[in-house]
Amino acid sequence: MAARPQPAPAETADEALPVLLLVGSGDRRYREYIVAAVSRRFRLWLLDAHEPTWQLPYVAGTTLVDTHDPDALAAAAAPVLAEYPVAGVFTYDESLVHATARLTRALGLPGSPPDAVLACRDKAVTRALLTAAGIPQPASTPVSTTEQARQAADAIGYPVVVKARGLGGSIGVVRADDAGAVEAAFTAAGTAQWPGVPRYEADVLVEEYLRGPEISVDSVVAEGVVTPMVVARKQVGLDPYFEETGHTVDACDPLLKDPDLIDQLDLIHQTLDFHTGSTHAEFKLTPEGPRLVEINARLGGDFIPYLGALATGTDPAVAAACAAAGLVPETGPRTQKTAAIRFLYPQADCEAVEAVVRTDRFGPTVHKAVATANPGTRLALPPRAYMSRYGYVIAVGEDPDQVAADIADAHSLIELRSRPLSD
């Protein structure tokens, strides 16, 4: 794809702001809040594979380029660097983190080594490196066949978790309670797809099932110092799959200062040599202590950084962009609130006819309710499809109990009319 630099209208660029290359932009519904927030702190030059539309008010210029090709990215960045004092490179797209790290290294800008980013992407490498460093890890075996999966599960002991090696967002993650469930779990994990995600020869992991509630931690890493900014208490559903149905963020969550969790975060980042940028790490709080599920070299999805900003008054996305530019990020909370989100799934595979937001049913802390499924949208549940949501509801307030009450029956706030899928 030929790179075509396009400067934005002059009124969108504040000459006093440092310049940041933004690689990829993603789905407007789920990512615009990041671009909007970061654009208030930086002049953004967007390197993207798609013609920009909604991004234009936020950027100083754009270049069309194959964002998965590090050489093409470097060629596209060259004229921008010749004209602007570029401070760093930033992405929040899982499929682009490695190409972005290679671009950052080629340009001599702040960032963690490409191998460190790749170690976060490849869950088998993550496990191997952390185990070798003596950091407690669940038993984990990469496999390429159903028979290997069954042998690994028998050796580990049931139940086990069967997961795609390179995917995130709980896509292709299945619990298998016995040998009879392993084949279906292996098929689900092995066939799960997401654009731009790498595949491996041994593409599926069979892992020890960790008991306990699940959390995620979004951290900003600057000069080797890991600062957790957001702890999200996760809700999952659609058993035996692990679809993420909601998250709750409390600015005063005691886990933000939990010494065991903080020590593990520090050791994990040191072992992987991740010293600059942002990470999204998921843990199970087991009876033996926190145990890592996975770590990603990017901000969390599912609006988790947005919830963090609502709860604390400090924006994790802006902090991550500052780290990417080699600047000291602001990480301390300004407010002490609770923010929560619930994602709405249909009860069965269907086609959306209409999704209606019922504002008359909003409680006092409901911040927004958004229907995301247009008429005709196919909503299929795992293993046919993943993340088939028809809407979400966010609540935020100073009283955690009121937030929980207002979001408890989120399905009543967005009514879905649907018809069964014909195939």
KAKAHU-V26223 format. One record per backbone hydrogen bond with DSSP energy under -1.0 kcal/mol. CO is the residue of the C=O (numbers start at 1). NH is the residue of the N-H. Records with the same first field share a line. If there is no record, write none. Layout:
BEGIN
CO = NH + NH
END
This chain:
BEGIN
6 = 62
9 = 12
10 = 13
14 = 17
18 = 43
19 = 87
20 = 45
21 = 90
22 = 47
27 = 30 + 31
28 = 32
31 = 34 + 35
32 = 36
33 = 37
34 = 38
35 = 39
38 = 41 + 42
43 = 20
44 = 60
45 = 22
46 = 63
47 = 24
48 = 65
53 = 56
55 = 58
60 = 8
61 = 46
62 = 6
63 = 48
65 = 67
66 = 69
69 = 73
70 = 74
71 = 75
72 = 76
73 = 77
74 = 78
77 = 81
78 = 82
80 = 84
84 = 86
88 = 21
90 = 23
93 = 96
96 = 100
97 = 101
98 = 102
99 = 103
100 = 104
101 = 105
102 = 106
103 = 107
104 = 109
113 = 117
114 = 118
115 = 119
116 = 120
117 = 121
118 = 122
122 = 126
123 = 127
124 = 128
125 = 129
126 = 130
127 = 131
128 = 132
129 = 133
130 = 135
131 = 134
139 = 208
141 = 206
143 = 204
145 = 149
146 = 150
147 = 151
148 = 152
149 = 153
150 = 154
151 = 155
152 = 156
153 = 157
159 = 209
160 = 176
161 = 207
162 = 174
163 = 205
165 = 123
168 = 171
170 = 173
174 = 162
176 = 160
178 = 181
179 = 182
181 = 185
182 = 186
183 = 187
184 = 188
185 = 189
186 = 190
187 = 191
194 = 197
201 = 203
203 = 165
204 = 143
205 = 163
206 = 141
207 = 161
213 = 285
214 = 234
215 = 283
216 = 232
217 = 281
218 = 229 + 230
219 = 279
220 = 227
221 = 277
222 = 225
225 = 222
227 = 220
230 = 218
232 = 216
233 = 248
235 = 245 + 246
237 = 243
238 = 241
240 = 175
243 = 237
245 = 343
246 = 235
247 = 341
248 = 233
249 = 339
250 = 253
253 = 256
254 = 257
255 = 258
258 = 262
259 = 263
260 = 264
261 = 265
262 = 266
263 = 267
264 = 268
265 = 269
266 = 270
267 = 271
268 = 272
269 = 274
275 = 224
277 = 221
279 = 219
280 = 296
281 = 217
282 = 293 + 294
283 = 215
284 = 286 + 291
286 = 289
289 = 286
291 = 284
294 = 282
296 = 280 + 298
301 = 304
303 = 307
304 = 308
305 = 309
306 = 310
307 = 311
308 = 312
309 = 313
311 = 337
312 = 334 + 335
315 = 319
316 = 320
317 = 321
318 = 322
319 = 323
320 = 324
321 = 325
322 = 327
323 = 326
337 = 251
338 = 397
339 = 249
340 = 395
341 = 247
342 = 393
344 = 390
350 = 379
351 = 419
352 = 376
354 = 417
356 = 415
357 = 359
358 = 361
359 = 362
363 = 366
365 = 396
368 = 394
370 = 392
374 = 377
377 = 352
379 = 350
381 = 384
387 = 389
390 = 372 + 373
391 = 344
392 = 370
393 = 342
394 = 367 + 368
395 = 340
397 = 338
399 = 403
400 = 404
401 = 405
402 = 406
403 = 407
407 = 410
409 = 412
410 = 413
413 = 358
415 = 356
417 = 353 + 354
419 = 351
END
